[in-house]
Amino acid sequence: MSITSAPDQEKNQGVRRPGELNARELARWGWRQLTSMRTALILLLLLALAAVPGSLIPQDGVDSLKADQWREAHTTLTPIYEKLGLFNVYSTPWFAAIYLLLMVSLVGCIIPRCLVYARAMRAEPPATPAKLTRLPDSTTYVTDEEPAEVLAAARKQLRGYRIRKTGSTEGDGDSVSAEKGYLREAGNLIFHMSLIIVLVAFATGSLFGYKGGVIVLVGEEYGFANELSQYDDFKPGSLFAPEDLDDFSFKIDDFKAEWLGTGPGAGTARGFESNIRYTAGGSDEQKYDLKVNHPLTIGSTDVFLLAHGYAPVITVRDGKGDVAYSGPTIFLPQSQNLLSFGVVKAPYASPEELGFQGQFYPFMGTVDGDPVNLMGDIGDGSNAMLSLQGFRGDLNLDAGPQSVYALDTSKANMMSPGDTGKAFNLRLGQTAQLPDGLGSISFDDVQQWNRVQISKSPGKEWALLGVSLALVGLLGSLFIRPRRVWVRARRVDGRTLVEIAALDRSGGGDTAAVVTGLAETLRGARTQEENR
């Protein structure tokens, strides 16, 4: 066993082990790994995978109502999804981290490639190889033409190629070196730069834009004004300011839906549109037919029609005969045929607080004696039914803010409607008396509502430009083939030996046809000259 003395140990401390990197070298290695094309592709794949939950799971920033319904239907998964931020994927730190890393990787990858490409554009084609016949696609022939004549004809036939001004490196002959397809690399660079444009455009929209949702009753006198207090939900960008809201308002005059009568989707809406009137910035009132995927654009704001449903007009009177609640009540669809759920709260009723929750059937039928909804079209309303469970007592409103679509019955008692069962079943125009002199509830009318999304996305024009450039760059990189062609002509035994070769730098190109075609053309040029 050898023992290292103290002076030897001090001497060995300055010697690095194989593969050991200092801080600067480690940073350089990390930067090279981050800016490699492989890393950029991996990050792009991760970004695509990270966006999948945003397409499958309802997002708060897109439609908060559907997101709330999903939470209610999946109580086990909801806490997990909340911690992972899956209801607001595009605002999560992990999505932003992938986004920023991809941006840095693309920038660090593209800038050096642009510099290399710029030098390549200024450089001449490579010199003619010494042994052309060793290339996979090559041919030779002998002619009586002078080498200069052959090379002049070759230059003429290779128009569109960039031709090297100097000749072969060999001293026993001259040659033509030509190359084309430089735009293939330009296509690759354009494609990758377009990704940066798209990422910057979306980032701009996320920072300075906003998305908000609101339910507007059809035929409502006041409609909607673009103010923060008017929104049901509002998701601003990090750098959004209230002054960025465009000044406009609108009302929905009428709503029309086209219903499917047959097939698997019978009873559901195939298409719908709203007839609205709007004013922008104090201008004259204008009309517009708002349809799905056909938004109304006012200034830099887009108004989208997302969904529709019904709002039964309900009146609740308390034990004194006073109106404790009255008006259209938003019921949220639970199925494609608009079977809907809603809540009524009358906290100021006397002698006890009153609450109701249940379902609205736009077109009620029965199956084995049980009520079912047959279709979403309410028609004349003769088949519409409101089925509500009633509760009396403390609605627990003092516990804090509650959703208008949820009823806290933990401290309340269910009312018994008597012979009607557990629910008050009301047809349009009917009134039911509440037990113990608590009052009455009436189903007076039905209104329709529209779910509207209002959003401002600065940078969307740049995003469109980026996508268009990506398509152009992709087509260029797929269909442009970088190719090199060489022609050498020299005197051998009193005649001219012509050697022709070609090389496809991208692989898969039919360079044999290029060589054969060029050889036949050069031979044919001599024959035509002799025939003249």
Salt bridges, closest charged atoms under 4 A:
GLU25 OE1 - ARG16 NH1 2.78
ASP60 OD2 - ARG71 NH2 2.81
ASP63 OD1 - ARG451 NE 3.60
ASP68 OD1 - ARG71 NH1 3.01
GLU82 OE2 - ARG71 NE 2.63
GLU124 OE1 - ARG164 NH1 3.92
ASP144 OD1 - ARG495 NE 2.94
ASP172 OD2 - ARG490 NH1 2.77
GLU179 OE2 - ARG484 NE 2.96
GLU179 OE2 - ARG505 NH1 2.73
GLU185 OE2 - ARG113 NH2 2.71
ASP233 OD2 - ARG451 NH2 2.84
ASP253 OD2 - ARG277 NE 2.58
GLU258 OE2 - ARG270 NH2 2.13
GLU273 OE1 - LYS291 NZ 3.78
GLU285 OE1 - ARG277 NH1 3.14
ASP302 OD2 - LYS460 NZ 2.52
GLU352 OE2 - ARG392 NH2 2.63
ASP436 OD2 - ARG392 NH1 2.56
GLU499 OE1 - ARG488 NH1 3.37
GLU499 OE1 - ARG490 NH2 3.66
ASP504 OD2 - ARG483 NH2 3.54
GLU529 OE1 - ARG532 NH1 3.92
GLU530 OE2 - ARG526 NE 3.22
